[in-house]
């Protein structure tokens, strides 16, 4: 580990201060599109729903964010019993929002790996979809659920992905507006466990009209000679879409329409000499090539998982808000992006809706 990495890790662990330079420990080179990320002061962090974590979310057609909380009681007034999976609705902006618990048939109980928890949320064509981890109640496997009444009642798939333990949707805009095509994309660390670090993340896609059908999913199998993705229906032929030796675990991806970039958050534990890490990467396509926007070691304060809500990306794309479970709560922190306009462009024509 470089001395710069050690200094950044100590700084972040102590105070979650502004961004450090990209260190040699990052698995990808420094971004040429987003050349700097600067966090707001730690005193500006907003925290609500104490004692609850996870918070995957999506921007729905009613202009609200729908999210889930895990191992807790959610927003005030809190639910009476601790839930491993609870549903909530967020209205308003990042500086003035209201969180409301939704009593739902999707609620689940159980501690740690023994309780189902959400890892991904998405609304497509007025239907909410939710990836749920710990489907076997032992910390492994992903299961899909969906709701047609704004998270009050849920239908559960009769199938699971046995190969993956932490599935996350790629989010675009409101009700999936601005999506690059008619597919829904799903990222996952390439391991059956939601708790174990691994070396690679994989990518799957399904037609947005057949998300509920397991047989409709194809898997990224690499790039062809002109760097276009190869897709296969055979999950055994999948290839890595992102690589970080020992560093792939909790992840999420959101499209920044204004910058034409896919933003990936990644948290893992016990890498680079036993230190936790939190990082943000960007790419012009869902399959890369990836570059590092932000990277820290020793970063305990970011919590179990982190998400960038597409609703809270500014009109010029250069201000984002991170929702994270630091302090075991619904935490929000503002970040400013400095960009190189001539570099922030799609990798090829017609790859994303404008």
MARLOFI-480849 format. One record per residue (C-alpha): residue in one letter; x, y, z. Coordinates in Angstrom, 1 decimal. Each point is the difference from the previous one (the first is absolute). Layout:
A:X:Y:Z
...
This chain:
X:0.0:0.0:0.0
X:1.3:3.5:-0.9
X:0.5:2.6:2.7
X:-2.7:2.1:-1.8
X:-2.5:-2.9:0.4
X:0.8:-0.3:3.7
X:-0.5:3.7:0.5
X:-3.3:0.0:-1.9
X:-1.3:-3.0:1.9
X:0.8:1.6:3.4
X:-1.5:3.3:-1.1
X:-3.3:-1.6:-1.2
X:-0.3:-2.3:3.0
X:0.3:2.9:2.4
X:-2.1:2.7:-1.6
X:-1.3:-1.0:-3.5
X:1.6:3.2:-1.4
X:0.3:1.1:-3.6
X:1.3:-2.3:-2.7
X:3.6:-1.1:-0.2
X:2.0:-0.6:-3.2
X:-0.4:-3.4:-1.6
X:2.4:-2.4:1.6
X:2.0:-2.8:-1.6
X:-2.2:-2.5:1.8
X:-3.0:0.8:-2.2
X:-0.7:-2.8:-2.5
X:-0.7:2.4:-2.8
X:1.8:3.2:-1.3
X:-1.2:3.5:0.9
X:-2.9:1.2:-2.0
X:0.6:2.5:-2.8
X:-3.6:1.0:-0.1
X:-0.7:0.6:3.7
X:3.3:1.4:1.1
X:-0.9:0.8:3.6
X:-2.7:-0.7:2.6
X:-0.3:2.2:3.1
X:-2.3:-0.9:2.9
X:-1.9:2.6:2.1
X:1.2:0.4:3.6
X:-0.8:-2.8:2.4
X:-2.1:2.4:2.0
X:-2.4:0.1:-3.0
X:-0.8:-3.7:0.0
X:-3.7:-0.6:0.7
X:-1.0:-3.1:1.9
X:-3.4:-1.4:0.6
X:-1.6:-3.4:0.8
X:2.6:-0.9:2.7
X:0.7:-3.7:0.4
X:-0.8:-0.9:-3.6
X:2.2:-0.7:-3.0
X:0.2:-1.2:-3.7
X:-2.2:2.6:-1.9
X:0.0:-1.1:-3.7
X:-2.4:2.3:-1.8
X:-1.6:1.0:-3.3
X:-1.8:3.1:-1.4
X:-3.7:-0.9:-0.6
X:-2.6:1.4:-2.3
X:-1.7:2.0:2.9
X:3.3:1.9:0.4
X:0.8:-1.7:3.3
X:3.0:-2.2:0.8
X:-0.9:-3.5:1.2
X:2.5:-1.7:2.3
X:0.5:-2.7:2.5
X:1.6:-0.2:3.4
X:1.6:-2.9:1.7
X:0.6:-1.2:3.6
X:-2.0:2.9:1.4
X:-3.1:2.0:0.5
X:0.1:2.6:-2.8
X:-1.3:3.5:0.2
X:-2.1:1.7:2.7
X:-2.4:-1.2:1.1
X:2.0:-3.2:0.0
X:-1.5:-3.4:-0.6
X:-0.6:-1.8:3.3
X:2.1:-3.1:-0.8
X:3.6:-0.1:-1.4
X:-0.1:-1.0:-3.6
X:2.7:-1.6:-2.2
X:-1.9:1.4:-3.0
X:-2.3:3.1:0.3
X:-1.3:2.3:-2.7
X:0.0:3.8:-0.1
X:-0.8:3.0:-2.2
X:2.1:3.2:-0.3
X:-1.6:3.2:-1.2
X:1.7:3.4:-0.6
X:3.5:0.9:-0.7
X:3.3:-1.0:1.7
X:0.0:3.2:2.1
X:-3.7:-0.2:1.1
X:-1.3:-3.6:-0.3
X:-2.6:-2.0:1.9
X:0.4:-3.8:0.6
X:-3.2:-2.1:0.6
X:-0.1:-3.6:0.8
X:-2.3:-2.2:-2.1
X:-1.6:-2.9:1.8
X:0.3:-2.8:-2.6
X:-0.4:-3.6:-0.8
X:3.7:0.1:-0.9
X:1.1:0.5:3.6
X:2.3:-2.7:1.3
X:1.6:-0.8:3.4
X:3.3:-1.6:0.9
X:3.5:1.2:1.1
X:3.1:0.2:-2.2
X:0.2:-2.8:-2.7
X:-3.1:-1.6:1.5
X:-2.3:2.8:-1.2
X:-0.9:1.0:-3.6
X:1.2:3.5:-0.9
X:-0.3:2.0:-3.2
X:3.1:0.6:-2.2
X:-1.6:1.7:-3.0
X:-3.1:2.1:-0.9
X:-1.4:1.1:-3.3
X:-3.2:1.3:-1.5
X:-0.8:-0.8:-3.6
X:-3.3:0.8:-1.7
X:-1.7:0.7:3.3
X:1.1:-3.3:1.7
X:2.4:-0.1:2.9
X:2.6:-2.7:-0.1
X:2.2:-1.1:2.9
X:3.0:-2.3:0.2
X:0.2:-1.7:3.4
X:3.1:-1.6:1.4
X:0.4:-2.7:2.6
X:-2.8:-1.9:-1.9
X:1.1:-3.3:1.6
X:0.1:1.7:3.5
X:3.7:-0.9:0.2
X:1.4:3.1:-1.8
X:-0.1:-1.4:-3.5
X:-2.1:0.3:-3.2
X:-2.0:2.7:-1.6
X:-3.8:0.0:-0.4
X:-2.3:2.4:-1.9
X:-3.2:1.6:1.3
X:-2.3:2.6:-1.7
X:-2.8:2.3:1.0
X:-2.7:1.7:-2.1
X:-1.4:2.1:2.9
X:3.0:2.1:1.1
X:1.6:-2.5:2.3
X:-3.1:-1.0:2.1
X:-0.4:-3.5:-1.3
X:2.7:-2.2:-1.6
X:0.2:-3.1:-2.2
X:3.1:-2.2:0.3
X:1.7:-2.0:-2.7
X:0.0:-3.7:0.3
X:3.6:0.0:-1.1
X:3.3:1.3:1.2
X:3.5:0.7:-1.3
X:2.1:-2.6:1.8
X:3.2:1.4:-1.5
X:-0.3:3.5:1.5
X:-0.6:1.3:3.4
X:-0.4:3.8:-0.5
X:-1.8:1.2:-3.1
X:-0.5:3.7:-0.8
X:-1.9:1.7:-2.8
X:1.5:2.7:-2.3
X:-2.2:3.1:0.6
X:-0.7:2.6:-2.6
X:-2.6:2.8:0.4
X:-3.5:0.3:1.3
X:-2.0:-3.2:-0.7
X:3.0:-1.2:-2.0
X:-0.1:3.0:-2.3
X:3.1:0.6:-2.1
X:1.0:-3.6:0.0
X:2.5:-0.9:-2.7
X:-2.2:-2.8:-1.5
X:-2.9:-2.3:0.8
X:2.0:-2.1:2.4
X:0.4:0.0:3.8
X:3.6:-0.5:1.2
X:1.1:-1.8:3.2
X:3.4:0.0:1.7
X:1.2:-2.5:2.5
X:3.3:-0.9:1.8
X:0.8:-3.4:-1.5
X:-0.6:-2.1:3.1
X:-3.1:-1.7:1.5
X:0.6:1.9:3.3
X:-1.1:3.6:0.8
X:2.7:0.1:2.7
X:3.2:-1.2:-1.6
X:2.4:2.1:-2.0
X:0.8:-1.3:-3.5
X:2.2:1.1:-2.9
X:-2.6:0.7:-2.7
X:-3.4:1.5:-0.7
X:-2.3:-1.3:-2.8
X:-2.8:1.5:-2.0
X:-3.3:-1.4:-1.2
X:-2.8:1.4:-2.0
X:-3.7:-0.8:-0.7
X:-2.6:1.6:-2.2
X:-1.9:2.4:2.1
X:-3.3:-1.8:-0.9
X:1.4:-3.3:1.4
X:1.8:0.9:3.2
X:-2.0:-2.6:1.9
X:1.1:-2.8:-2.3
X:3.3:-1.6:0.9
X:0.5:-1.5:-3.4
X:0.0:3.5:-1.6
X:3.4:1.0:1.7
X:3.2:0.1:-2.1
X:3.4:0.4:1.5
X:2.9:2.2:-1.1
X:2.7:-2.3:-1.5
X:2.6:2.5:-1.0
X:0.6:2.4:-3.0
X:0.4:-0.9:-3.7
X:2.7:1.4:-2.2
X:-1.7:3.4:-0.4
X:-0.6:0.2:3.8
X:-3.7:-0.8:-0.1
X:-1.5:-2.2:2.7
X:-0.5:-3.7:-0.5
X:-3.1:-1.4:1.8
X:-0.7:-3.7:0.9
X:-2.9:-1.7:1.5
X:2.4:-2.5:1.7
X:0.9:1.4:3.4
X:3.0:-2.3:0.1
X:1.5:2.0:-2.9
X:-0.2:3.4:1.8
X:3.0:2.3:0.1
X:1.1:2.7:2.3
X:-1.3:3.5:-0.7
X:2.0:1.5:2.9
X:3.1:-1.4:1.8
X:1.5:0.9:3.4
X:2.0:-2.9:1.6
X:-1.6:-0.6:3.4
X:-1.9:3.3:-0.2
X:-3.4:-0.7:-1.5
X:-3.0:-0.1:2.4
X:-2.9:2.5:0.5
X:-0.6:1.9:-3.2
X:-2.5:2.2:-1.9
X:0.0:1.8:-3.4
X:-1.9:3.1:-1.1
X:0.1:1.8:-3.4
X:0.9:3.7:0.0
X:-1.8:1.2:-3.1
X:1.6:3.4:-0.2
X:3.5:-1.3:0.2
X:-0.9:-3.1:-2.0
X:1.8:-2.2:2.6
X:-0.9:-3.0:2.0
X:0.9:0.5:3.7
X:0.8:-3.1:2.0
X:0.4:0.0:3.8
X:2.0:-2.8:1.6
X:0.6:-0.9:3.6
X:2.1:-2.9:1.3
X:1.7:-1.1:3.1
X:3.5:-1.3:0.9
X:1.8:0.9:-3.2
X:3.5:1.5:-0.3
X:1.3:-1.2:3.3
X:-3.3:-0.4:1.8
X:-1.5:3.4:-0.6
X:-3.5:0.8:-1.1
X:-0.4:1.9:-3.3
X:-2.7:2.1:-1.6
X:0.3:1.2:-3.6
X:-1.9:1.5:-2.9
X:0.7:-0.9:-3.7
X:-1.3:1.3:-3.3
X:-0.3:-1.4:-3.5
X:-1.5:1.1:-3.3
X:-1.8:-3.4:-0.4
X:-1.6:-2.4:2.6
X:2.9:-2.4:-0.8
X:2.8:2.6:0.3
X:2.7:0.9:-0.5
X:0.1:1.0:3.7
X:2.0:2.8:1.5
X:0.4:1.2:3.6
X:-1.8:3.1:1.2
X:0.6:-0.5:3.8
X:1.8:-2.6:2.0
X:0.6:-0.3:3.8
X:1.5:-2.5:2.3
X:-0.8:-0.3:3.7
X:-3.4:1.5:-0.7
X:-2.2:-1.4:2.7
X:-2.5:2.9:0.1
X:-1.7:-0.8:-3.3
X:-2.0:-2.9:1.4
X:-1.3:-3.2:-1.6
X:-1.0:1.4:-3.4
X:-0.2:3.2:-2.0
X:-2.2:1.3:-2.8
X:-0.2:3.0:-2.3
X:-3.7:0.8:-0.6
X:-0.6:1.1:-3.6
X:-2.7:2.4:1.2
X:2.6:2.0:2.0
X:2.5:0.5:-2.8
X:0.1:3.7:-0.9
X:-1.2:1.4:-3.3
X:3.6:0.4:-1.2
X:1.0:-3.4:1.3
X:2.8:1.4:2.1
X:-1.6:-0.3:3.5
X:-1.0:-3.3:1.4
X:-1.2:-1.2:3.4
X:1.1:-3.3:1.5
X:-2.5:-1.9:2.1
X:2.0:-2.3:2.3
X:-0.6:-2.0:3.2
X:2.9:1.7:2.0
X:-0.9:0.3:3.7
X:-2.5:-2.8:-0.6
X:-2.5:2.5:-1.3
X:-1.4:1.6:-3.2
X:2.9:2.3:-0.7
X:0.4:2.6:-2.8
X:3.1:1.8:-1.1
X:0.4:2.5:-2.9
X:2.9:-0.3:-2.5
X:1.2:2.3:-2.7
X:1.5:-1.4:-3.2
X:2.6:1.8:-2.1
X:-0.1:-1.2:-3.6
X:1.9:0.2:-3.3
X:-2.8:0.7:-2.5
X:2.0:-1.1:-3.0
X:0.5:-3.4:1.5
X:-3.5:-0.6:1.5
X:-1.7:-1.5:-3.1
X:-1.5:-3.3:-0.9
X:2.4:-2.7:-1.2
X:-2.1:-0.4:-3.2
X:-2.9:1.6:-1.7
X:-3.5:-1.1:1.0
X:1.0:-1.7:3.2
X:-2.2:2.0:2.4
X:-3.2:2.0:-0.3
X:0.3:3.7:0.3
